[in-house]
């Protein structure tokens, strides 16, 4: 009890126990530290305190010297006291590591508490004293520090986060020998840091584990399984050059455990986009997660140097470089990203470092315009110079700097991008290098709408993107805009919704579609679209409506979603039964007129019903459930590809589904997936011979057109998944072969066509929490499992499927959750898991030496079972708990841990125990009967022996 541990003269409670440890040289001596400043050395054999040490300041931690003759205490005033075991009156030495030494021998100014201290010795030099805290109170705003004192030198190591705990790694596990410290493990609130004590300057070890996927908040992610085998080594090689200088040259010192020996051998890559514009590539093969390479997309833009110099955007107040969409071709290694400031950047992969004088840039005016009696400038718009049906664009020279036109004639911001591209030479390290920057610009005071879909194709040299205004196709080889149209203009005269652009300022009257000057790559305005609400010059000018649109476009959500009241728009009462029944994404007439592009897919397939062979084309899906086909006429390869223009023309093919379009894919006659064409990766910055280039070029095969007309009609299948249903369309006849209504009461958040067990299937994740899979092309339901309801936008934004039954999403801002719907993976999961603990040989104990053993200078062991057992201490009090080991062991605990199985296990265990008791009772009864029989027999023999003898004969 505490009153026996402290001095008899002291009647006050010493406070909580903050430390307890035994003397490294004598296990029978226990050091007990109380918070008030009292330390007691307690003798376990004599059951009394040998020495008591008292200090005026509260104690936070205590550490022994390995010889057991000294110990060190850390205190709340920032001091360290070193005590001799046999000198309890006062400390041998008092140190204030961060206190200012005052003149005239006065006590240093108090500092912050030293929360922990460790005392480690070395054969070759001075001991190490390592502590956390203890900084001076005048160091306001200074980051948390770890202090390493070695001899006369004191090193202060700043940490990024608060220190939770630290531990010194030593060469020996024995506390009574020289520790020889070589590293310190520091656990921070959001990180784990290892410090090398053997090198000058105490550098940190490079951490092999991704402890901060949330270094900048994750805004989107993509998951790729069964990638090309050379991809991970290529990314790792360029990522290794990005390592910061100043790391320790040694390997990561903690190397316990073993990797799992799983059956999965295919490479997997996760790509995360972040709020600061960075992109990280992760090796996610088997159950590992290793960062491979980091790309900073913000490097191509000028950064604002002061608060007044802000980007020209009202889209976002913070994080103007945040990544929204990632499109990546693993075979060609082409990467395309779309950012929140309505910008698109195309990247090529290169192992060579290059310096570009001017970053190629294109500015695109993508805004849905409305015809009216007169234009805002009071002038009539010029007529169309090129019919929409066959567009033959002229290349637009890429701009070397943002347009200088910042306002229109009426003072509104016009023709200005949201971000400013650097106009100085840019050094691009090995890895992904910017090929082209595309930015949507302000038009007449209205900011560009955020991009809702994106696709890139390395074989065609094209990138396409769209938003709620329209679609733009760009040739990134010739740096030219090929197509720039409003979504309604893609329909031509075949618009099933019969929408007619109108202006709220005028009476509603029929008018033509917005005009498009393809040669300039911009929409020619006749009148800007106005919001139905008075006093607003933009249909998406209010913050609430903008948030609502972003919510719907990014999550591809239907009107069934229960939005907050302040985010719900005023629904137009116009009777449009067709659009109301065909689409769940229609929120208002304004939303209907601004149909967004929700899905894009490059392919080689049949564009029209009369086609006899497949050709390159682009399939476009919208939020109103419409699929439109754009034909692509590509020039020959080689030098002709860079000289002749690409001809782009809407084909007139229109397909319709219920709900916004999410995903499209194509199958051949055997049901195998027909991937988009691609060009294999080659080093772009190294000149090669033409024949070598042709060898490296490769296109994925497409199904060959058969000669029979009957077989031609079923040459390919188009798989289209929307928020509500899925359809399989036979091509080129465009007949619906199979149809499946996925959900009636909810909507699909994510749909992907993936490979699983040597076949292809459609995987869907619904907002009601169900994961569903369907066979292809028959669309038969294979799986319907309730997994996770939609609780926040993070899940909707990051959930994605990939091949081999894998999927992932961000379960929190800091954690990636992987899941599988593959039976094969589930069966191999235990083999994939690693072993945390592995058996190792115990190091040899330190040699006591002859004289130490003779004179008792070595470590003394103590049999604590003998000391605390019943033989010496007597029986324990009935009020104390007693541990009774059960026969079940770990298996018993595992069995008792789950539901009915646990009840059965407990019942079985009770029966076993009862059986054992009955068996013991039976054995004891048998023994008693045997003993009784023996006693009876001996008594009878005694009676016969002494029956005829007289008393004097005994």
VENJORA-V540899 format. One record per residue. N is the residue number from 1. RES is the residue in three letters. PHI is phi as a letter, one per 40 degrees, with the letter a starting at -180 (* if undefined). Layout:
BEGIN
N;RES;PHI + N;RES;PHI
END
This chain:
BEGIN
1;UNK;* + 2;UNK;c + 3;UNK;c + 4;UNK;c + 5;UNK;c + 6;UNK;c + 7;UNK;c + 8;UNK;c + 9;UNK;c + 10;UNK;c + 11;UNK;b + 12;UNK;c + 13;UNK;c + 14;UNK;c + 15;UNK;g + 16;UNK;c + 17;UNK;c + 18;UNK;b + 19;UNK;a + 20;UNK;a + 21;UNK;a + 22;UNK;c + 23;UNK;c + 24;UNK;d + 25;UNK;c + 26;UNK;a + 27;UNK;c + 28;UNK;c + 29;UNK;b + 30;UNK;b + 31;UNK;c + 32;UNK;b + 33;UNK;b + 34;UNK;b + 35;UNK;c + 36;UNK;c + 37;UNK;h + 38;UNK;c + 39;UNK;b + 40;UNK;b + 41;UNK;c + 42;UNK;b + 43;UNK;c + 44;UNK;c + 45;UNK;c + 46;UNK;c + 47;UNK;f + 48;UNK;a + 49;UNK;c + 50;UNK;c + 51;UNK;b + 52;UNK;b + 53;UNK;b + 54;UNK;b + 55;UNK;b + 56;UNK;c + 57;UNK;b + 58;UNK;c + 59;UNK;c + 60;UNK;b + 61;UNK;a + 62;UNK;b + 63;UNK;a + 64;UNK;c + 65;UNK;c + 66;UNK;c + 67;UNK;c + 68;UNK;g + 69;UNK;b + 70;UNK;b + 71;UNK;a + 72;UNK;b + 73;UNK;b + 74;UNK;b + 75;UNK;b + 76;UNK;c + 77;UNK;c + 78;UNK;g + 79;UNK;b + 80;UNK;b + 81;UNK;b + 82;UNK;b + 83;UNK;b + 84;UNK;c + 85;UNK;c + 86;UNK;c + 87;UNK;b + 88;UNK;c + 89;UNK;c + 90;UNK;a + 91;UNK;c + 92;UNK;c + 93;UNK;a + 94;UNK;b + 95;UNK;b + 96;UNK;b + 97;UNK;d + 98;UNK;b + 99;UNK;c + 100;UNK;c + 101;UNK;c + 102;UNK;c + 103;UNK;c + 104;UNK;g + 105;UNK;g + 106;UNK;c + 107;UNK;c + 108;UNK;c + 109;UNK;c + 110;UNK;c + 111;UNK;b + 112;UNK;c + 113;UNK;c + 114;UNK;c + 115;UNK;c + 116;UNK;a + 117;UNK;b + 118;UNK;b + 119;UNK;b + 120;UNK;b + 121;UNK;b + 122;UNK;b + 123;UNK;c + 124;UNK;c + 125;UNK;a + 126;UNK;c + 127;UNK;c + 128;UNK;c + 129;UNK;b + 130;UNK;b + 131;UNK;a + 132;UNK;b + 133;UNK;g + 134;UNK;g + 135;UNK;c + 136;UNK;c + 137;UNK;c + 138;UNK;c + 139;UNK;c + 140;UNK;c + 141;UNK;g + 142;UNK;c + 143;UNK;c + 144;UNK;d + 145;UNK;b + 146;UNK;b + 147;UNK;b + 148;UNK;b + 149;UNK;b + 150;UNK;b + 151;UNK;g + 152;UNK;c + 153;UNK;c + 154;UNK;b + 155;UNK;b + 156;UNK;b + 157;UNK;b + 158;UNK;c + 159;UNK;b + 160;UNK;c + 161;UNK;b + 162;UNK;c + 163;UNK;c + 164;UNK;c + 165;UNK;a + 166;UNK;a + 167;UNK;a + 168;UNK;c + 169;UNK;c + 170;UNK;b + 171;UNK;c + 172;UNK;b + 173;UNK;c + 174;UNK;c + 175;UNK;c + 176;UNK;c + 177;UNK;b + 178;UNK;d + 179;UNK;c + 180;UNK;f + 181;UNK;c + 182;UNK;b + 183;UNK;a + 184;UNK;b + 185;UNK;c + 186;UNK;b + 187;UNK;c + 188;UNK;b + 189;UNK;c + 190;UNK;b + 191;UNK;a + 192;UNK;b + 193;UNK;b + 194;UNK;b + 195;UNK;b + 196;UNK;c + 197;UNK;c + 198;UNK;c + 199;UNK;b + 200;UNK;c + 201;UNK;g + 202;UNK;f + 203;UNK;c + 204;UNK;c + 205;UNK;c + 206;UNK;c + 207;UNK;c + 208;UNK;c + 209;UNK;b + 210;UNK;c + 211;UNK;c + 212;UNK;a + 213;UNK;c + 214;UNK;b + 215;UNK;d + 216;UNK;b + 217;UNK;d + 218;UNK;c + 219;UNK;b + 220;UNK;a + 221;UNK;a + 222;UNK;b + 223;UNK;b + 224;UNK;b + 225;UNK;b + 226;UNK;f + 227;UNK;c + 228;UNK;d + 229;UNK;c + 230;UNK;c + 231;UNK;c + 232;UNK;c + 233;UNK;d + 234;UNK;c + 235;UNK;c + 236;UNK;c + 237;UNK;c + 238;UNK;c + 239;UNK;c + 240;UNK;c + 241;UNK;c + 242;UNK;c + 243;UNK;c + 244;UNK;c + 245;UNK;c + 246;UNK;g + 247;UNK;c + 248;UNK;c + 249;UNK;c + 250;UNK;c + 251;UNK;c + 252;UNK;d + 253;UNK;c + 254;UNK;c + 255;UNK;b + 256;UNK;c + 257;UNK;g + 258;UNK;b + 259;UNK;c + 260;UNK;c + 261;UNK;b + 262;UNK;c + 263;UNK;c + 264;UNK;c + 265;UNK;b + 266;UNK;c + 267;UNK;c + 268;UNK;b + 269;UNK;b + 270;UNK;b + 271;UNK;b + 272;UNK;b + 273;UNK;b + 274;UNK;b + 275;UNK;c + 276;UNK;c + 277;UNK;g + 278;UNK;c + 279;UNK;b + 280;UNK;b + 281;UNK;b + 282;UNK;b + 283;UNK;c + 284;UNK;b + 285;UNK;c + 286;UNK;f + 287;UNK;b + 288;UNK;c + 289;UNK;a + 290;UNK;b + 291;UNK;c + 292;UNK;b + 293;UNK;a + 294;UNK;b + 295;UNK;b + 296;UNK;b + 297;UNK;c + 298;UNK;c + 299;UNK;c + 300;UNK;c + 301;UNK;b + 302;UNK;c + 303;UNK;c + 304;UNK;c + 305;UNK;c + 306;UNK;a + 307;UNK;c + 308;UNK;c + 309;UNK;c + 310;UNK;c + 311;UNK;c + 312;UNK;c + 313;UNK;b + 314;UNK;b + 315;UNK;c + 316;UNK;b + 317;UNK;c + 318;UNK;b + 319;UNK;f + 320;UNK;c + 321;UNK;b + 322;UNK;d + 323;UNK;c + 324;UNK;b + 325;UNK;b + 326;UNK;b + 327;UNK;b + 328;UNK;b + 329;UNK;b + 330;UNK;c + 331;UNK;c + 332;UNK;c + 333;UNK;g + 334;UNK;c + 335;UNK;b + 336;UNK;b + 337;UNK;b + 338;UNK;b + 339;UNK;b + 340;UNK;c + 341;UNK;c + 342;UNK;f + 343;UNK;b + 344;UNK;b + 345;UNK;b + 346;UNK;b + 347;UNK;b + 348;UNK;b + 349;UNK;c + 350;UNK;a + 351;UNK;c + 352;UNK;b + 353;UNK;c + 354;UNK;b + 355;UNK;b + 356;UNK;b + 357;UNK;c + 358;UNK;b + 359;UNK;c + 360;UNK;c + 361;UNK;a + 362;UNK;b + 363;UNK;b + 364;UNK;b + 365;UNK;c + 366;UNK;b + 367;UNK;a + 368;UNK;c + 369;UNK;b + 370;UNK;b + 371;UNK;c + 372;UNK;a + 373;UNK;c + 374;UNK;b + 375;UNK;c + 376;UNK;d + 377;UNK;c + 378;UNK;g + 379;UNK;b + 380;UNK;c + 381;UNK;c + 382;UNK;c + 383;UNK;c + 384;UNK;c + 385;UNK;c + 386;UNK;b + 387;UNK;c + 388;UNK;c + 389;UNK;c + 390;UNK;b + 391;UNK;c + 392;UNK;b + 393;UNK;c + 394;UNK;b + 395;UNK;c + 396;UNK;b + 397;UNK;c + 398;UNK;c + 399;UNK;c + 400;UNK;c + 401;UNK;a + 402;UNK;d + 403;UNK;c + 404;UNK;c + 405;UNK;c + 406;UNK;b + 407;UNK;a + 408;UNK;c + 409;UNK;c + 410;UNK;c + 411;UNK;g + 412;UNK;c + 413;UNK;c + 414;UNK;a + 415;UNK;f + 416;UNK;b + 417;UNK;c + 418;UNK;c + 419;UNK;b + 420;UNK;b + 421;UNK;c + 422;UNK;c + 423;UNK;b + 424;UNK;b + 425;UNK;d + 426;UNK;b + 427;UNK;c + 428;UNK;b + 429;UNK;c + 430;UNK;d + 431;UNK;h + 432;UNK;c + 433;UNK;b + 434;UNK;c + 435;UNK;c + 436;UNK;a + 437;UNK;b + 438;UNK;b + 439;UNK;b + 440;UNK;c + 441;UNK;b + 442;UNK;c + 443;UNK;b + 444;UNK;f + 445;UNK;g + 446;UNK;b + 447;UNK;c + 448;UNK;c + 449;UNK;c + 450;UNK;c + 451;UNK;c + 452;UNK;b + 453;UNK;a + 454;UNK;a + 455;UNK;a + 456;UNK;b + 457;UNK;b + 458;UNK;c + 459;UNK;c + 460;UNK;c + 461;UNK;g + 462;UNK;b + 463;UNK;b + 464;UNK;b + 465;UNK;a + 466;UNK;a + 467;UNK;a + 468;UNK;c + 469;UNK;c + 470;UNK;i + 471;UNK;b + 472;UNK;b + 473;UNK;b + 474;UNK;b + 475;UNK;c + 476;UNK;c + 477;UNK;c + 478;UNK;c + 479;UNK;f + 480;UNK;b + 481;UNK;c + 482;UNK;c + 483;UNK;a + 484;UNK;a + 485;UNK;b + 486;UNK;c + 487;UNK;c + 488;UNK;c + 489;UNK;c + 490;UNK;c + 491;UNK;c + 492;UNK;g + 493;UNK;c + 494;UNK;b + 495;UNK;c + 496;UNK;c + 497;UNK;c + 498;UNK;f + 499;UNK;c + 500;UNK;b + 501;UNK;d + 502;UNK;a + 503;UNK;b + 504;UNK;c + 505;UNK;c + 506;UNK;b + 507;UNK;c + 508;UNK;c + 509;UNK;a + 510;UNK;c + 511;UNK;a + 512;UNK;c + 513;UNK;c + 514;UNK;d + 515;UNK;c + 516;UNK;b + 517;UNK;c + 518;UNK;c + 519;UNK;c + 520;UNK;c + 521;UNK;g + 522;UNK;b + 523;UNK;c + 524;UNK;c + 525;UNK;c + 526;UNK;b + 527;UNK;a + 528;UNK;c + 529;UNK;c + 530;UNK;b + 531;UNK;c + 532;UNK;c + 533;UNK;c + 534;UNK;c + 535;UNK;g + 536;UNK;b + 537;UNK;c + 538;UNK;a + 539;UNK;c + 540;UNK;b + 541;UNK;c + 542;UNK;c + 543;UNK;c + 544;UNK;c + 545;UNK;c + 546;UNK;c + 547;UNK;c + 548;UNK;c + 549;UNK;c + 550;UNK;c + 551;UNK;d + 552;UNK;c + 553;UNK;c + 554;UNK;c + 555;UNK;c + 556;UNK;f + 557;UNK;c + 558;UNK;c + 559;UNK;c + 560;UNK;c + 561;UNK;c + 562;UNK;c + 563;UNK;c + 564;UNK;d + 565;UNK;d + 566;UNK;c + 567;UNK;b + 568;UNK;c + 569;UNK;c + 570;UNK;c + 571;UNK;c + 572;UNK;c + 573;UNK;c + 574;UNK;c + 575;UNK;c + 576;UNK;b + 577;UNK;c + 578;UNK;c + 579;UNK;c + 580;UNK;c + 581;UNK;c + 582;UNK;c + 583;UNK;b + 584;UNK;c + 585;UNK;b + 586;UNK;c + 587;UNK;b + 588;UNK;a + 589;UNK;c + 590;UNK;c + 591;UNK;c + 592;UNK;c + 593;UNK;c + 594;UNK;b + 595;UNK;c + 596;UNK;c + 597;UNK;c + 598;UNK;b + 599;UNK;a + 600;UNK;b + 601;UNK;a + 602;UNK;c + 603;UNK;a + 604;UNK;b + 605;UNK;a + 606;UNK;c + 607;UNK;c + 608;UNK;b + 609;UNK;c + 610;UNK;c + 611;UNK;c + 612;UNK;b + 613;UNK;a + 614;UNK;c + 615;UNK;a + 616;UNK;c + 617;UNK;a + 618;UNK;b + 619;UNK;c + 620;UNK;b + 621;UNK;b + 622;UNK;b + 623;UNK;c + 624;UNK;c + 625;UNK;g + 626;UNK;b + 627;UNK;b + 628;UNK;b + 629;UNK;b + 630;UNK;b + 631;UNK;c + 632;UNK;b + 633;UNK;b + 634;UNK;c + 635;UNK;c + 636;UNK;c + 637;UNK;c + 638;UNK;g + 639;UNK;c + 640;UNK;c + 641;UNK;c + 642;UNK;c + 643;UNK;b + 644;UNK;c + 645;UNK;c + 646;UNK;c + 647;UNK;c + 648;UNK;b + 649;UNK;a + 650;UNK;c + 651;UNK;c + 652;UNK;g + 653;UNK;c + 654;UNK;b + 655;UNK;b + 656;UNK;b + 657;UNK;b + 658;UNK;c + 659;UNK;g + 660;UNK;c + 661;UNK;c + 662;UNK;b + 663;UNK;a + 664;UNK;b + 665;UNK;a + 666;UNK;b + 667;UNK;b + 668;UNK;c + 669;UNK;c + 670;UNK;c + 671;UNK;g + 672;UNK;c + 673;UNK;c + 674;UNK;b + 675;UNK;c + 676;UNK;c + 677;UNK;c + 678;UNK;a + 679;UNK;b + 680;UNK;c + 681;UNK;c + 682;UNK;a + 683;UNK;c + 684;UNK;c + 685;UNK;c + 686;UNK;b + 687;UNK;c + 688;UNK;b + 689;UNK;c + 690;UNK;c + 691;UNK;c + 692;UNK;c + 693;UNK;c + 694;UNK;c + 695;UNK;c + 696;UNK;c + 697;UNK;c + 698;UNK;a + 699;UNK;b + 700;UNK;c + 701;UNK;c + 702;UNK;b + 703;UNK;c + 704;UNK;c + 705;UNK;c + 706;UNK;c + 707;UNK;c + 708;UNK;c + 709;UNK;c + 710;UNK;c + 711;UNK;c + 712;UNK;c + 713;UNK;c + 714;UNK;b + 715;UNK;c + 716;UNK;a + 717;UNK;b + 718;UNK;b + 719;UNK;b + 720;UNK;b + 721;UNK;b + 722;UNK;b + 723;UNK;c + 724;UNK;b + 725;UNK;a + 726;UNK;b + 727;UNK;b + 728;UNK;b + 729;UNK;b + 730;UNK;c + 731;UNK;b + 732;UNK;c + 733;UNK;c + 734;UNK;g + 735;UNK;c + 736;UNK;c + 737;UNK;c + 738;UNK;a + 739;UNK;a + 740;UNK;a + 741;UNK;c + 742;UNK;c + 743;UNK;a + 744;UNK;b + 745;UNK;c + 746;UNK;b + 747;UNK;a + 748;UNK;c + 749;UNK;c + 750;UNK;a + 751;UNK;b + 752;UNK;b + 753;UNK;c + 754;UNK;b + 755;UNK;c + 756;UNK;a + 757;UNK;f + 758;UNK;g + 759;UNK;a + 760;UNK;b + 761;UNK;a + 762;UNK;b + 763;UNK;b + 764;UNK;b + 765;UNK;b + 766;UNK;c + 767;UNK;c + 768;UNK;c + 769;UNK;g + 770;UNK;c + 771;UNK;b + 772;UNK;b + 773;UNK;b + 774;UNK;b + 775;UNK;c + 776;UNK;b + 777;UNK;c + 778;UNK;c + 779;UNK;f + 780;UNK;c + 781;UNK;c + 782;UNK;b + 783;UNK;a + 784;UNK;a + 785;UNK;b + 786;UNK;c + 787;UNK;b + 788;UNK;a + 789;UNK;c + 790;UNK;c + 791;UNK;b + 792;UNK;a + 793;UNK;c + 794;UNK;c + 795;UNK;c + 796;UNK;c + 797;UNK;c + 798;UNK;b + 799;UNK;c + 800;UNK;a + 801;UNK;c + 802;UNK;a + 803;UNK;c + 804;UNK;g + 805;UNK;g + 806;UNK;b + 807;UNK;a + 808;UNK;a + 809;UNK;a + 810;UNK;c + 811;UNK;c + 812;UNK;a + 813;UNK;c + 814;UNK;b + 815;UNK;b + 816;UNK;c + 817;UNK;b + 818;UNK;c + 819;UNK;a + 820;UNK;b + 821;UNK;b + 822;UNK;b + 823;UNK;c + 824;UNK;c + 825;UNK;c + 826;UNK;c + 827;UNK;c + 828;UNK;c + 829;UNK;c + 830;UNK;c + 831;UNK;c + 832;UNK;c + 833;UNK;c + 834;UNK;c + 835;UNK;b + 836;UNK;c + 837;UNK;b + 838;UNK;b + 839;UNK;c + 840;UNK;b + 841;UNK;c + 842;UNK;c + 843;UNK;c + 844;UNK;c + 845;UNK;c + 846;UNK;c + 847;UNK;c + 848;UNK;c + 849;UNK;g + 850;UNK;c + 851;UNK;c + 852;UNK;c + 853;UNK;c + 854;UNK;c + 855;UNK;b + 856;UNK;g + 857;UNK;c + 858;UNK;c + 859;UNK;c + 860;UNK;b + 861;UNK;c + 862;UNK;a + 863;UNK;c + 864;UNK;c + 865;UNK;c + 866;UNK;c + 867;UNK;c + 868;UNK;b + 869;UNK;c + 870;UNK;c + 871;UNK;c + 872;UNK;b + 873;UNK;c + 874;UNK;g + 875;UNK;c + 876;UNK;c + 877;UNK;c + 878;UNK;c + 879;UNK;c + 880;UNK;c + 881;UNK;c + 882;UNK;b + 883;UNK;c + 884;UNK;b + 885;UNK;c + 886;UNK;c + 887;UNK;c + 888;UNK;c + 889;UNK;g + 890;UNK;c + 891;UNK;c + 892;UNK;c + 893;UNK;c + 894;UNK;c + 895;UNK;c + 896;UNK;c + 897;UNK;c + 898;UNK;b + 899;UNK;f + 900;UNK;c + 901;UNK;c + 902;UNK;c + 903;UNK;c + 904;UNK;c + 905;UNK;c + 906;UNK;c + 907;UNK;c + 908;UNK;c + 909;UNK;c + 910;UNK;c + 911;UNK;c + 912;UNK;c + 913;UNK;c + 914;UNK;c + 915;UNK;c + 916;UNK;c + 917;UNK;c + 918;UNK;c + 919;UNK;c + 920;UNK;c + 921;UNK;c + 922;UNK;c + 923;UNK;c + 924;UNK;c + 925;UNK;c + 926;UNK;c + 927;UNK;c + 928;UNK;c + 929;UNK;c + 930;UNK;c + 931;UNK;c + 932;UNK;c + 933;UNK;c + 934;UNK;c + 935;UNK;c + 936;UNK;c + 937;UNK;c + 938;UNK;c + 939;UNK;c + 940;UNK;c + 941;UNK;c + 942;UNK;c + 943;UNK;c + 944;UNK;c + 945;UNK;c + 946;UNK;b + 947;UNK;c + 948;UNK;c + 949;UNK;c + 950;UNK;c + 951;UNK;c + 952;UNK;c + 953;UNK;c + 954;UNK;c
END
